Amino acid sequence: MTYFGKQLAELMDEHEIYNQIELAEKIGVRQSTISNWLHGKSLPNYHQIGKLCKVFNVSADALCDTSFDD
């Protein structure tokens, strides 16, 4: 699981969003898109990150690994 997938799963749990369909409907994507994010098969685009931030009331930094350490 990627950093993003882990953060997304934790936020879903914290906000009591227990299924991918519910989150998908909230941000206007397919359930399979949420699944792909959770399993590290793809990442959201800029607009999708913005929608996720609004749903979870967090900054983009809380979702994305913004450290540039090697």
Backbone hydrogen bonds, N-H to C=O, Kabsch-Sander energy under -0.5 kcal/mol:
donor,donor_aa,acceptor,acceptor_aa,energy
6,K,2,T,-2.4
7,Q,3,Y,-2.6
8,L,4,F,-2.9
9,A,5,G,-2.3
10,E,6,K,-2.3
11,L,7,Q,-2.5
12,M,8,L,-2.6
13,D,9,A,-2.1
14,E,10,E,-2.7
15,H,11,L,-2.2
16,E,13,D,-1.4
17,I,12,M,-3.3
18,Y,16,E,-0.8
23,L,19,N,-1.3
24,A,20,Q,-2.7
25,E,21,I,-2.5
26,K,22,E,-1.7
27,I,23,L,-1.6
28,G,24,A,-1.2
29,V,24,A,-2.1
33,T,30,R,-0.7
34,I,30,R,-1.3
35,S,31,Q,-2.2
36,N,32,S,-2.4
37,W,33,T,-2.1
38,L,34,I,-2.6
39,H,35,S,-2.0
40,G,37,W,-1.2
41,K,36,N,-2.5
42,S,36,N,-1.2
49,I,45,N,-2.4
50,G,46,Y,-1.9
51,K,47,H,-1.9
52,L,48,Q,-2.4
53,C,49,I,-2.5
54,K,50,G,-1.7
55,V,51,K,-2.3
56,F,52,L,-2.5
57,N,53,C,-1.1
58,V,53,C,-1.6
62,A,59,S,-0.7
63,L,59,S,-0.6
63,L,60,A,-0.9
64,C,60,A,-2.6
66,T,64,C,-1.1
